[in-house]
Amino acid sequence: MKFYYYLFLFLLFSCKADKDYDAFENKLKNLLKSHKGTFAIALKNMDDGKSVLINENEVFHAASTMKTPVMIEFFKKINEGKISSDDSLLINNEFSSIVDGSKFELSSFDDSDEDIYENLGKYISTDKLVYDMITRSSNFGTNLLIDYLNAEDVNNTMKNIGAKNMKVLRGVGDLKAFDLGLSNTTTAADLLIIYEKLAMGEIVNNESSNKMIRILKDQVYNDIIPKYLPEKVEVAHKTGWISGVRHDSGIVYVGNNEKYILVLLSKNLEDDIEGADFLAKISLEIYKFLS
């Protein structure tokens, strides 16, 4: 009986090792060609170290994926002793354009975090602002934190970890900057670097990486990477959405200490909702291939 047991294990692990990544990459490319829009995929299996990269250096509007670098800067400065998670910020709806310093406000109508607008004039802890920025994609919280942390420092931190094309120039709602093409940008390759280092405990330190992963696992917008995956699968991720653009990026925990990094980016979509569902089906294809 031992012979058959070991034979079974040998065949099991042989099958896992013999995955045809080249053929699967071609399959994904064909699927992407079937849909209107521009797409990028960055996948890394942390189990065998193999990757699938499609248009990974294409530059996209970062949308809310840039909120993960802001969170990273927050934990970095806490670790350096420059700030404290117990700090609080005044909830004041007035922000400055990076173009000329002129003032603008945010509207609760365009923000997924409506609750913060009920706290104008009050103080909220930076710890809660970071949590809501990631889990609820709070634009108001993001702008407060970018002013607090300094966008240039966020960019320098991204460069230092190797995500050189992740650019955080400004907060949300700066229409003057948007009209001039001054927007936050990313590539699938940069987000892959960020989440791989998080998964390995190499962002700031292992403790901080784990704290950030726990926040990312509480994401409430799950209509892309996790949408069609089994409920047992945990995903630590951050989405992004503006008109014609749908993104998702993060770490997928399959179980038994197996995980993979997945970045799905899109632009030039004709239908945002349908585009998100298409990417969710791509996510399912990837899950089935790896598991």
C-alpha positions, 0 to 999 in steps of 0.5 A, a space after each residue: 500500500 505504501 508504494 501506491 501512496 507514494 505513487 499518488 503523491 508523485 503523480 500529484 506533485 508532478 501534475 502541479 509542476 507540469 502546468 503549461 504556463 505558455 499555453 495558458 498565457 496564449 489562452 488568456 491573450 485570446 480571451 482578452 482579444 475577444 473583449 473590447 478594451 485594453 487589458 493587462 494581466 500580471 500573475 505570479 504563483 508563489 508556490 512555484 515562482 512562475 509568472 504570466 505577464 501580459 501588457 505588464 508595462 502598459 501605463 494605466 490610470 491608477 484609479 483607487 489602486 494608488 490607495 495601497 501605496 498610500 497605506 504603505 507610506 502610512 505604515 512606513 512612517 509609523 515604523 520610522 517613528 515619524 507619525 502615530 496610528 493614534 494621530 487624528 486629522 480634522 475632517 475639513 472638506 477643502 483641498 488644494 489643486 496641484 496645478 495652482 493651489 486653488 481650492 476644491 471640495 469633494 462630494 459625497 455623491 461621488 464618494 463610496 464613503 458617505 459617512 465621513 461627510 457627516 463628521 465635518 469639523 470633527 477629528 478622526 484617527 488616521 488608523 480609521 482613515 487608512 482602514 476606510 481608504 482601503 476597505 471602502 475606498 474612501 476618497 475623502 480619507 485618501 485626500 486627507 492622508 495624502 496631504 498628511 503623508 506627502 505624495 512625494 514621499 509615497 512616490 519615493 517609497 514606491 521607487 525604493 521597493 522597485 515599483 518605479 512606474 507607480 505615480 501618486 501625484 495627487 488625491 481625488 477630485 483635482 479636476 484642474 490636474 485631470 484636465 492637464 493629464 496630471 493623473 496617478 498612474 500604474 502598471 501591472 508590473 508595479 502592482 505585482 511587485 507591491 503585492 509580492 513583497 507584501 505577501 513575503 512580509 517585505 514591505 516595511 517589515 513582516 508585522 506591518 505587511 501582515 497588518 496591511 494584508 489583514 486590512 486588504 482582506 476586509 475589502 468590501 468591493 469584491 466584484 472582480 478577483 473574488 467574484 466567482 471564486 469559492 467562498 473558502 478562498 481569501 483575497 487581500 486586494 484593492 480595486 480601482 474604478 473610474 469611467 472606462 477603467 476597472 482594476 483589481 490587484 492583490 493576493 489570492 490565498 488558495 489554502 494550505 499556504 498556497 497563494 498567488 499574486 494577481 493584477 487585472 487592469 483595464 481601460 477603454 471599456 465600453 461598459 464598466 459593469 460588464 468589463 468588471 464581470 469579464 475580468 472576474 471570469 478571467 480571475 476564475 480561469 486563473 484560479 482553475 488553472 492554478 488549483 
